[in-house]
Amino acid sequence: MPSKKTEGDQRKHPRYEALEYALLWLDGEADPIRAVIIEIGLGGLQIRARGEAEAGAKGLIQIGTEEAKQLPLRCEVRYCQPANGSGLFAIGVKLRPRGHEERTVVAALVHAAFQRQADRLIS
């Protein structure tokens, strides 16, 4: 099932639960932020990370799945806030795919997350 929208949520597309490894490479930074994706949708994703990211920062996110084929996707950080006293940060990332190949990768990632959730509901 898609996650529920909260007040002030600006998402245009539903998000689905995910658990994927990712590297967030922000422009101007030498090292990536290592993260775990917890939600994904056609417009973006939410990650958890130990490192902070400034809202508005742009860069690339590389998702460690077969569907992503290791193709880095262009993105922009929408928010970064502490995640419930866990020592991690919740980071909202808007995906900014350019071209058909990148949009196809995003669609495949979202479809895979949707399919995993549907399979769990059925079994």
Residue pairs with C-beta under 8 A, 6 or more apart in sequence:
1 117
1 121
2 14
2 15
2 16
2 41
3 14
3 15
3 16
3 17
3 39
5 11
11 41
11 43
11 44
12 42
12 43
13 41
13 42
13 43
14 41
15 39
15 40
15 41
15 44
15 45
15 46
16 39
16 40
16 41
16 110
16 113
16 114
16 117
17 38
17 39
17 113
17 116
17 117
18 37
18 38
18 39
18 40
18 45
18 113
19 36
19 37
19 38
20 36
20 37
20 40
20 63
20 64
20 65
20 109
21 34
21 35
21 36
21 37
21 63
21 64
22 34
22 35
22 36
22 37
22 47
22 61
22 62
22 63
22 64
23 32
23 33
23 34
23 35
23 61
23 62
23 64
24 32
24 33
24 35
24 47
24 49
24 53
24 59
24 60
24 61
24 75
24 91
24 93
25 32
25 59
25 60
25 61
25 62
25 72
26 32
26 33
26 53
26 57
26 58
26 59
26 77
27 57
27 58
27 59
29 59
32 62
33 49
33 50
33 51
33 53
33 91
34 49
34 50
34 51
35 47
35 48
35 49
35 91
36 47
36 48
36 49
37 45
37 46
37 47
37 63
38 46
38 47
38 48
39 45
39 46
40 109
40 110
40 113
41 110
42 95
42 106
42 107
42 110
43 94
43 95
44 75
44 78
44 92
44 93
44 94
44 95
45 61
45 92
45 93
45 95
46 90
46 91
46 92
46 93
47 90
47 91
47 93
48 83
48 86
48 88
48 89
48 90
48 91
49 88
49 89
49 91
50 87
50 88
50 89
51 89
52 80
52 89
53 77
53 80
53 89
53 91
54 77
54 80
55 77
55 78
55 79
55 80
56 76
56 77
57 76
57 77
58 74
58 75
58 76
58 77
58 96
59 74
59 75
59 77
60 72
60 73
60 74
60 75
61 72
61 73
61 75
61 93
61 95
62 68
62 70
62 71
62 72
62 73
63 73
63 109
64 70
65 109
65 112
67 105
67 108
67 109
67 111
67 112
68 105
68 108
68 109
69 105
71 101
71 102
71 105
73 95
73 96
73 97
73 102
73 105
73 106
74 95
74 96
74 97
74 98
74 102
75 93
75 94
75 95
75 96
76 93
76 94
76 96
77 91
77 92
77 93
77 94
78 92
78 93
78 94
79 90
79 91
79 92
80 89
80 90
80 91
80 92
81 89
81 90
82 88
82 89
82 90
83 89
83 90
95 106
97 103
97 105
97 106
